[in-house]
Amino acid sequence: MEWFENRILSAINGSNPMVIKELNGGYAVFGDTQFLPGYCVLLPKREVGSLNELPLAERQAFLTDMSILGDAILNAVDPVRLNYEILGNGDHFLHAHIFPRFNWEPEDMQIMPVWLYDISNWKDADKRYQPEKHDGIRQQILSYLETNYV
């Protein structure tokens, strides 16, 4: 099985190369696409279909980690805001998207959900994670988490 076929299991077993750091309630993961630099995902510690399937303590840990990962993204790329999204419509497992939003985005898109961007932003190779282009941001996120996460 390839790591991307089961992102949570591959995070748990250490084969997911996108994992930045294991946190108390989940795994901080760098986004496959980086058309919004610093985009990350938080994966849970175990496979569940939704946030509501977690006991309260695990739910709180997941949501707290989501906000702390947001702090790390804010520190790394200085966006004007963050969009937090827990959807589960396409991938039917709990995961939270944290999208930095920027003033340089097209004006009509600044107020829209990122899912309304052209599909090319999700599929084109030039928008995909590239270590030589994005590892500086990834390292800043890791450094923040290692320094500020208890």
Number of C-alpha atoms within 10 A of each C-alpha: 6 9 16 15 9 13 21 26 18 18 26 17 10 13 15 18 13 22 24 20 19 19 23 15 21 25 25 26 23 25 22 17 20 20 17 18 23 29 25 28 26 31 27 31 19 15 17 15 14 16 20 10 12 17 9 11 9 17 17 14 15 25 17 16 22 26 15 18 26 26 17 23 27 19 14 20 18 15 18 11 13 19 13 15 14 15 14 14 7 6 9 12 21 22 26 21 20 23 24 22 24 17 10 9 11 10 10 7 12 13 10 10 12 15 9 8 13 9 9 11 17 16 12 11 11 13 16 17 19 13 10 7 12 15 14 13 20 24 13 17 27 21 16 18 21 13 9 11 14 7
